Structures are given as structure tokens and as C-alpha cells.
């Protein structure tokens, strides 16, 4: 992967308008990008066959029929497409790679063509007319290649006149592949790990406790007061479910410290759980209802076991989609929790309310060195919501940012809110073996960022998704930024919040301490 | 002889159209959506969803935002067709409803809008590499079929007038299960044969986008998953997962 080291290989577009120009088609440009396949033990941990079945064709075709019967989206989306082409230029991977099979409709067609062959009149009797084809090993390989070049960000669904969601098709395709024994290493290994340890990192309770204690010390050094990061505290009011990256990665940790400060300032009792020490639910990426349900179930059990009244999710994009849109379905009803609060709640909702209630003492000038913009994470933007009003998932993070920063500028409106571009690493693609794709897929977002850097001097971008943060810290250097130019929203909150009893001298040191931590 | 053939053709076509499409709609309606997947901007109330769907169907809102050229051609074609179809009600009603008479003059010119829309869509399909890439023979044939219908229809209006009253008598007869003489000018026969073809392929083709749009969960679901538990029938049947937290395995 030598070319990755050269910045110029991945230059962003010169101008944000170019993002919306039609890329030249480069057939087969990404045909060789084949993410690692999962080991048999990981497939089996997810209740899938370990290796490719002998009668895989039969099983895959049957699975397709089952999905058409059990999932309305699958059924309707495969029928309704008129090939109008409105989605063709909307995918960041197509814009970044030019490979026509990364156009949403072409990606759907990889599966639609096979579905038609076996399940529709036209495809059975006139396959050449409607582009229907048999399910062969080549087709399966092609599925594996291109359904792992979709980050399930749903930008194409917003563009489609019928709302056809390629994410649903790519989830279904991955489920079909899993059901015949072809799984992706990154996703399946992680889900298997979570089932063993409670989080994607495979972090055991002892190690987690030690990590949190270290962070508590850092907080005390910084603020001069005891700010807790409680774990497994029975009888706490709030259970915080946060991505495990918040325990280890930068800038994620700084976000975690931000939640802790907000909770501390609000004077609420809260805890994390070592059993449900992961917000992310990779079951969604592979389209597996059963696995998603199992992962979600841990949250229910942790909440019951600890006797909490509320569940709050940390900054994690896909987790929030599962939390907001699916958790009640998968692990509800949550009748044992306090019904006066939304179940679950997002940390952004909590912080926003705390700001409204005047609970947080804020010194915005602490963030004056940062000229901020905000990246709407795809699954938060298009698969969930926040707050009491429609569009809260866009407005609340911006409101919180503006409350703690003096300098904020939005990027081009066609690249934010419901039109936001994926970071390039979502949907189970945040793995090193897809680095080339990830860098190319980040191109549209990076171009929009460079535009506000030129126009307004923006030097930092904030996000509320663990995947976005990791992805950007890896790919931003390829586009001329530093790896710490991506920040957690609650990192900025942490910088600006002044806790009671925090003495003036140490306040002065706060930004430096934070800067040191980043190294 | 020809009249009988066309009569049978139209009975069969109507049955296939109604029953076939009905079966598809029933299947869409019957198939559960296991999860809440509304896509932004998602309304939080049923009323909001009705309003959203109205904007989608009446104005092609999403298409307007995503591709202005396709939107223009799609609007010309679909709304042109709507007016033309409404105008055609005059061949099935006796006496003709007053409002059908009212739109008669616009209805005639709407065929030009249809033609422009179809031409634009076909041109895009041929000229734009992205759209050419995703097109199958059926996508071109569908446009060709519509063009055939529009052109044969327009030829009867503007070039070679036919015994339109005879055509009306034929259809009024069909509606009463009697077969009247069908005028045999080529324009009539071609136009009607193509229309019957369209009716027959409707339930087995991409024309299903018309009912399909009303069943896309991403657009038709209410965004209220936190408030109301959404559980599909098959999910209710899943075996319950174990309660409680298992003792941690002896680890490192």
C-alpha cells in the first residue's frame, strides 16, 4: 500500500462544486478491493456456517426468498426501482472511485439481477430483457467485493424518488452471504468478541476498570476535583452506554471525559456497565436481526441488573441508530425505566437540556483557538433523531457546539444535515484492509472541509460518531490535515465547562493538559 | 372477428392489470417491516407522513432535490399522462362528466408534454454514461412502448382522424359485456394493442413503482420508535433470550 503515503495521490477536489460533477466511469476500478473473510470460528459464533456450504447456491436463493417474505423493504425496493439514475452520483464511494458498481442503483442491481432470475416472471422467462442472471461463484464474489464497499449511509435513499435504501439491500446481501458461510472478518470477529467480553475491543472488566481509574486521575489532575467514571454501580440513576473506543482511542476519550464532566456538573448519579460496555451494534452492518437482538439484549440486562432509571448513549453514530430506532423493538419494552425520559436518550439531549437549564458553567473562550465545523454522521443524520423537534439530530449538536465555541461555520449545505457525506469508514468498513477505499470515500467530505478552511479558516471538525472519529484521524492526514483535527463534540464541551470548586489556576492549564493528552 | 379479438384482449389485460397488481399490493402490504427505518427528514406523526407522501407523489419532492433534469422530464411525462388519462375518461362515460369536458382542451396538449418528457428520459438514458450503464433492454423498451402509445394516440388526433365515436361505442359496450364493432383504422388498432400490452406487463415490470412508492418503509414509516414499540409478527415468535447476566467466564 505504498501510494497511501503520498498525499498527492488522494488530493481532494479543487472546488466543492466538483463534488457534484459527474465522475468519469472507470469500470472495474475497485474490483480487486476484497476485504478479508472471517475465520470459521467467528462465523460460527454468530450462528452462521463456518465455511462456504456445498449447497450454498440453494441456501442463498432460499434465503433471498425468505427475506422477501420477512422484510418489506427488501421486497418493495427490489421491485420498485425504475433506473431513473437520480441516485447514481450520490455515493461517496462512487464519487471517490468512479467505479460504476459503486453507484447505488448498480450496487442494488448486483442482487436485484439474481432475485429477478429466481423470483420474478420476467427474470425467469426473459432474463436477457431485464438483466437477470444466475447465481454463480463469480456473482457471489462480486457481491462480497461491492457489498463491502457500501457504508450503509443512506444518502442514496434520500435522493431516491421512492426512498429505495441501498443500505437495506447491502445488509440483506451480507446476511445472505453470512448464511452460506461467507462472512467479513472485521464485522464478524468483532461481534464474536462482543459476545464474549461485552465490547468490541475484547476488553475485560478488570482492564476496563483500570482504564477508567487512570482517566479519573487525569481528570483530577486537570480540574483539581474528583470527577468519577463509575463502573457497575448498582442503584445509579443513569446507565451510560458508550462505544468502547471512548475508553481507548483519541479523540474519543476526550468525549468520554466530557460526558463525565457534564454528569458531574448536573449532579446526577450514573454508571457504565462492564457487561454492556459497548454502544456499537455491528449486528446492523451484517443485516442480522438475531445478532443485533442479542447485542441489544445485553443493554437491557445491564440496565435491569444495575437497577438504573435511565439509559443514555454516548457519541456513536450507528449505535445511536440502533438505540433510537431499533432498541425498543429488539430489547423492549423498557417498562422498568423512568418513563419521563425518552428511552434511550442521547448524551447530546442531556447536555442540551443542561445548557438550557443553566446547569453548566461555560467559558467559551477556552475553545477560541478552534475554528469549528461539524460533520453530521450519516446514521445519526439519516437513521435517527434527537430532541423534541424534527431535525433535532442536526440542530442539537450544533446548538451545543455554538454554546461552547465562539467560532463555528457549517460546510456546504449539500454536504450536511440529511445530505451529509459518510466519513468513508461506516457500515463495517473501518478496517485497514479497506484503507484505499476509505481514503477515496472520504474525498467528498474532505473537499467540503477544505472549502470552509479556505473561506473561514476552519481548523477543526467535530463529530459524534466513534467510527467517524477513527476514520478521520486516519484519513485527514492524507488530505493535508493533522490527525487531531477531528474532535469529539463533548471534548469541546469538556474544554469549556467549569466545574464547581475548580480553581482558577488549574483552569488556565486545562487546554494544555488536553493537548498533552492527545499525544 | 377483429372486434372480438380486441374485446378478449382488453378483458384479459384488465384482469391481469387488476388482479396482478392487486396481488403485488397485497404482498407488499402483507410483508412485515421488522424495524423502523424512516429516512430523514422523517416526520414524527402520521399526519406528517401523509403530508410527506403527498409531496412525494404530487411534486416528486425527493427527485426535485436530487436531480433537476430527471425531475423536469418525469413531471412532464407523469402529469402529462395524468391529464391525458383523465381526458380519456370521455371514452368510457356517457354522458361525459362535466369536469372531463373542462380539461378536454388541456388534455389534448398534455400529450406534447408526455412526448417531451419521454424524449428527455430516453435521451438521458442513451447519452448519460451513468444511466446508460444501469439500463437494461427492458428500460429502453418501456420508453419505446410509451412513445408508441403517445405517438399512435397523437396521430389519431392530429394526423389521421379516426371514427372516435365508434371506438367509444366499443368500450362502452365492453363495460356492459357486449362486443360492438371496433373501427379498424391502423391508428386505433396499434394504439389499443400497445395499451393492452402495457396493462399486461404492469404487474411484472418496473411500473410497480407506482404502488411501490406507498409501501417503502423508509418514507412511509412514522419516526416514533422510542415512543411506541414496533414489533413484527415474526419477531414476536422468536424464542426469548435468557434473562439475567451470566457469571463471567474465568478470563485473564
Interface residues (C-beta under 8 A of the other chain):
Chain A: X22 X24 X25 X68 X69 X70 X71 X72 X73 X75 X76 X77 X79 X80 X81 X82 X83 X84 X85 X86 X87 X88 X89 X90 X100 X103 X105 X106 X109 X120 X121 X122 X128 X129 X130 X131 X154 X157 X158 X159 X160 X161 X162 X163 X164 X165 X168 X196 X197 X204 X205 X206 X275 X289 X290 X293 X294 X297 X301 X302 X304 X305 X324 X325 X326 X328 X329 X332 X333 X342 X343 X344 X381 X382 X383 X385 X390 X391 X393 X417 X418
Chain B: X24 X27 X28 X31 X32 X33 X34 X35 X36 X37 X38 X39 X40 X41 X42 X43 X44 X48 X56 X60 X62 X63 X65 X66 X67 X70 X74 X121 X124 X125 X128 X129 X130 X131 X133 X134 X135 X136 X137 X138 X139 X141 X204 X205 X206 X208 X209 X212 X213 X215 X216 X217 X218 X219 X223 X225 X226 X228 X229 X230 X231 X232 X234 X235 X238 X241 X243 X244 X245 X248 X249 X251 X252
